[in-house]
């Protein structure tokens, strides 16, 4: 069997005194894991258990110098490179076959300045770690909904979360970043230094380099927020979905209202709505009251919940190692045609874990001009996507087919846009749908900072 060139290079099969593997190890403060190491199988794993890739090398970086070293070495050897922090990318783009994984998950320094309301955070932090550090000072910024997601991928793709309608996307709160570019330079970028590159980092993904540090604007939050949740029987779902559409689109910025079609342990289908008020619990009561009074829910709950508990509430639904697949699209409204298509398709969900999720956007997100950042779909009201979750590889085809069929059924009612962080392996056209009129500017910046498309294992923007 022919050995791939990268694997052969790393095997140390060289007659020189300094073998390629020794060159990579030299000056590395972190850890290098190779296919022959006992830790390899654990090291190559990512959140989505359906992804099974075998890189030739995994570099666990300890600091930005390690990132520079890894990028420089990979370029010199012609490696394909995947960049990983939390490893949550559903398409598995944070790991690769035969190439190098540059892993930042051990870079977890964070400094919070409560007076200036700024956090400087290394890229290896998870959402839960970041939130815990900022909440120690009564502060937070928009982060996602799954505690072990990495802050890096989330922010670089935009960044939804409970605070988004009040305080904007994660990337809207980015005030500076440090990045290792394809030529091995470590740059600080902000509104004055490399401003075009800084603009591109506000939603343009991992196309422009390896971001090692993020600086965020923080906001007073919590410690407790009011959360109201209701569960409606499936035969009442059409009217509950109509109510959700109007209630959420009329909601104040402080209110974040998500929903989902779910399957109960009994096997019965249901429609769930959850509202979180970003402000004092007392002020939130009248805002959430219409949700609690509507219809005849089979279950309802209203209580003040610690922000950190809210942020980890979905963790049990999305544990590492299960198999995941989804396809997403934006909606401006949830009309009768979409409701009919959704309910019909969800009724055929292949297992109890399958979900159809509505994640509300709008509010402060929508008031930022589309050209202000690469994130272009600011006029959307909802991100809508089926999530297939299963364990047995024999179920791959059925689960993925169900998600695709549901997505296709709702497609006529979508805006045509998509959230970059929810893209799978869907091709160039869908990447363009994520960026709209901003794509050409991103391609020009890509040409300036990565003309050879060295960083291409991502929702790729080709140099233009």
FIKOL-5884 format. One record per residue (C-alpha): x, y, z; residue in three letters. Coordinates in steps of 0.1 Angstrom, whole numbers, plus 2048, in hexadecimal, padded with zeros to 3 digits. Layout:
XYZALA/...
REM end
This chain:
800800800UNK/80D8227F7UNK/813838816UNK/80585C813UNK/822875810UNK/818887830UNK/816867844UNK/83885B836UNK/84887D83FUNK/83B87A862UNK/847856866UNK/86B863868UNK/87584F849UNK/891867840UNK/8B686483DUNK/8BC88784AUNK/8C888D86DUNK/8AA8A1875UNK/88B88E86AUNK/86B89F861UNK/85B893880UNK/8778A2895UNK/8738C3882UNK/84F8C488CUNK/8568BC8B0UNK/8728D58B3UNK/8668F58C5UNK/8438E78CBUNK/8388EE8EFUNK/8188D98EAUNK/8138B58E1UNK/8168A38BFUNK/8008848BBUNK/80786C89FUNK/7F384D892UNK/80B8368A4UNK/8048468C6UNK/7ED8378E0UNK/7DA8588E3UNK/7D485B8BEUNK/7B084D8BCUNK/7A48638D8UNK/7B78818CAUNK/7A887F8A7UNK/78487D8B4UNK/76C89A8B0UNK/7498A18BDUNK/7368918A0UNK/73A86C8A3UNK/73286787EUNK/754877875UNK/77085E873UNK/79086D865UNK/7B486486AUNK/7CD881869UNK/7F287B865UNK/7F9892882UNK/7E78A589DUNK/7F88C38ADUNK/7EA8CD8CEUNK/7F78F18D0UNK/8019008F2UNK/8049248E6UNK/80493A8C6UNK/8289328BFUNK/81E90D8BBUNK/8039178A2UNK/81D92B88EUNK/83490D88FUNK/8198F4884UNK/80D90B868UNK/83091185BUNK/8398EC85CUNK/8188E184CUNK/81D8FA82FUNK/8408EF82AUNK/8368CA828UNK/8178CF813UNK/7FF8C482EUNK/7DA8C882CUNK/7D18D984DUNK/7B28D8863UNK/7AE8F0880UNK/79C8E589FUNK/7918F48C0UNK/7718E58CCUNK/76D8CD8AFUNK/7488D38ACUNK/7468D8887UNK/72A8C187BUNK/73C8B985AUNK/75C8AF86CUNK/7718CB85CUNK/7868CE87CUNK/7978AD874UNK/7A589E854UNK/7B387F843UNK/7D987D83FUNK/7DF8A2846UNK/7E68B5866UNK/7CD8C0881UNK/7D88E0893UNK/7C58DD8B4UNK/7C18FB8CBUNK/7AC8EA8E5UNK/7C78ED900UNK/7CB9128FCUNK/7B291E916UNK/7BF93E925UNK/7A595992CUNK/7A897B93CUNK/78998F945UNK/78A9B494BUNK/76A9BC95DUNK/76F9E195DUNK/7749E4938UNK/75C9C6932UNK/7749B491BUNK/77F99091AUNK/79F984909UNK/79B95F903UNK/7B19458F2UNK/7A19308D7UNK/7A190F8E9UNK/78691A902UNK/76390A900UNK/74491E904UNK/73F910927UNK/76291A932UNK/75F93D923UNK/73C943933UNK/748937955UNK/766950954UNK/75096E949UNK/733966960UNK/74B96797EUNK/74998C978UNK/72498E96FUNK/72C99294AUNK/72797E92AUNK/726982904UNK/71396E8EAUNK/71E94A8E9UNK/70C92B8DCUNK/6F79108EBUNK/70D8F28F1UNK/7278F590CUNK/7438E18FCUNK/7428F58DCUNK/7629088D5UNK/76092E8D6UNK/7779308B7UNK/76191F89DUNK/74292E8ACUNK/74F9528AAUNK/75F94F888UNK/73F943878UNK/72995D889UNK/71D9508AAUNK/6F994C8B5UNK/6EE94A8D9UNK/6D49558F3UNK/6E49788F5UNK/6E597E8CFUNK/6C49918CBUNK/6CF9A98E7UNK/6F49AC8E1UNK/6FB99F8BEUNK/70D9818B1UNK/72D9748C1UNK/7419838A3UNK/72F9A48A8UNK/73F9A68CBUNK/76299E8BEUNK/7799BC8C3UNK/79B9AD8BBUNK/7AB98C8B2UNK/7CE97D8AEUNK/7D296688FUNK/7ED95187FUNK/7EA95585AUNK/7F493D83EUNK/81794B83BUNK/81E944860UNK/81A96886DUNK/80996F88FUNK/7F498F88AUNK/7DF9A48A1UNK/7C09B088FUNK/7A69C9899UNK/7939E788AUNK/7B59F9884UNK/7CE9DC87EUNK/7C79C7860UNK/7A39D385FUNK/7989BF840UNK/7A599F850UNK/7939A9871UNK/7739AE85DUNK/77698C84EUNK/77997B870UNK/756988878UNK/74596986AUNK/75C95F84DUNK/76693E85EUNK/78892F860UNK/79293A83DUNK/7AC954846UNK/7C3943860UNK/7C3934883UNK/7B594C89CUNK/7C79468BDUNK/7B79628D3UNK/7969748D2UNK/78D9948E5UNK/7689998ECUNK/7529B58F8UNK/73F9A9917UNK/71D9B3925UNK/70D9B1947UNK/6F8991948UNK/6E797D964UNK/6EF96C97AUNK/6CB960975UNK/6B4964956UNK/68F95C953UNK/68893E93DUNK/665933933UNK/660912920UNK/641900914UNK/63A8DF902UNK/61C8DB8EBUNK/60E8BA8DEUNK/6148B38B9UNK/5EF8B68B0UNK/5F18DA8BDUNK/6128E18ADUNK/6048F588FUNK/5F49108A4UNK/61290F8BCUNK/62A91589FUNK/615932892UNK/6159418B5UNK/63B93C8B7UNK/64194D896UNK/62E96C8A1UNK/63896D8C5UNK/65D96A8BDUNK/65E9838A1UNK/64B99C8B7UNK/6629968D5UNK/6799B18E3UNK/69E9AD8DFUNK/6A29A1902UNK/68D9828FAUNK/69D9648E8UNK/68394A8DEUNK/68E9298CFUNK/67890B8C7UNK/67A8E78BBUNK/6668CA8AFUNK/66F8AE8C7UNK/6678898CEUNK/65F8818F2UNK/66B861903UNK/6488538FEUNK/64D8568D8UNK/6348728D5UNK/63E8918C1UNK/63B8B48D0UNK/6448D88CAUNK/6598EA8E4UNK/65E90F8E8UNK/67891F900UNK/67C944907UNK/69995491AUNK/697979925UNK/6B998B926UNK/6B39A3942UNK/6A49A2965UNK/68C98596CUNK/67299E977UNK/6739B1956UNK/671990944UNK/650985952UNK/63999A93DUNK/64E99391EUNK/64B96D922UNK/62796D92FUNK/61696990DUNK/62A949907UNK/61F93B929UNK/5FB943923UNK/5F79368FFUNK/5E49168F8UNK/5E48F790EUNK/6088EB911UNK/60E8C891EUNK/62B8D6932UNK/6368F993CUNK/650909952UNK/65A92C95CUNK/678933972UNK/697947977UNK/6B593396DUNK/6DB93A971UNK/6EA945950UNK/70492A951UNK/6E8910955UNK/6D691E937UNK/6F691C923UNK/6FB8F792BUNK/6D68ED928UNK/6DB8DD906UNK/6FA8CA90EUNK/6E88A9915UNK/6D78AA8F3UNK/6F88AC8E0UNK/7128968F1UNK/73488F8E1UNK/73686F8CDUNK/71286B8C0UNK/70D86E89AUNK/6FF89088EUNK/6F389E86DUNK/6DF8BD864UNK/6D78D6849UNK/6CE8FA851UNK/6BC917840UNK/6AF93984BUNK/68A94384CUNK/67A96584FUNK/65A95785CUNK/649935863UNK/62B93584DUNK/61091B848UNK/62290B82BUNK/64290783FUNK/62E8FA85DUNK/61D8DF848UNK/63E8D4839UNK/6508D385AUNK/6368BF86DUNK/6328A6850UNK/6578A184EUNK/65E8A0873UNK/644885878UNK/65B86E864UNK/67987587BUNK/68D85487DUNK/6938548A3UNK/68B8658C4UNK/6AA87A8C3UNK/6A188C8A2UNK/6998B18A5UNK/68D8CE890UNK/69B8EE89FUNK/69191289BUNK/6AC92A8A8UNK/6A094D8AAUNK/6B696989DUNK/6AD98D895UNK/6AD9A98AEUNK/6CF9BA8B2UNK/6DD9A1898UNK/6C59AF87DUNK/6CE9D3884UNK/6F29CF878UNK/6F69D7853UNK/6FD9B783FUNK/71E9C6832UNK/72A9CD856UNK/7389A9858UNK/73998A842UNK/71A97D854UNK/70198883AUNK/6DF978843UNK/6D599285DUNK/6B1995850UNK/6A897285BUNK/69196B878UNK/69994687EUNK/6B492C877UNK/6A090C86FUNK/6B18EA86DUNK/6AA8C5873UNK/6C38B4889UNK/6C788F884UNK/6D887E8A3UNK/6DE8588A4UNK/6F883F8AFUNK/6F9821898UNK/70D826877UNK/6F3810866UNK/6DA82D86BUNK/6F0846858UNK/6DC846838UNK/6BA847847UNK/6C286385FUNK/6D4879845UNK/6B987382CUNK/69E87E845UNK/6B189E84CUNK/6B68A6827UNK/69289E81FUNK/6858B683AUNK/69D8D182FUNK/6918CD80BUNK/66D8CF816UNK/6738F0827UNK/68A8FE80DUNK/66E9117FAUNK/667926819UNK/68B92F821UNK/69E94F81AUNK/6B893C807UNK/6D2945820UNK/6E592F839UNK/6F9934859UNK/71D92A852UNK/721918873UNK/70490186AUNK/7118F7848UNK/71C8D4842UNK/72F8C8823UNK/7178D980BUNK/72D8E97F0UNK/73890B7E4UNK/7159187DCUNK/709914800UNK/72892580DUNK/71F9437F6UNK/6FB942804UNK/70A947826UNK/71D96781CUNK/707976800UNK/7159977F3UNK/73299580BUNK/7429777FAUNK/75698B7E1UNK/7669A07FCUNK/76E980810UNK/77E9707F1UNK/79498F7ECUNK/79F98E810UNK/7A696980DUNK/7BC9707EFUNK/7D0989803UNK/7D5973822UNK/7D3950814UNK/7D89517EFUNK/7DF92B7ECUNK/7C0922800UNK/7D691181AUNK/7B9913833UNK/79F90181FUNK/7908E7837UNK/7738FE840UNK/75490D830UNK/76D918815UNK/77093A805UNK/7879377E7UNK/7A09527E1UNK/79296A7C7UNK/
REM end
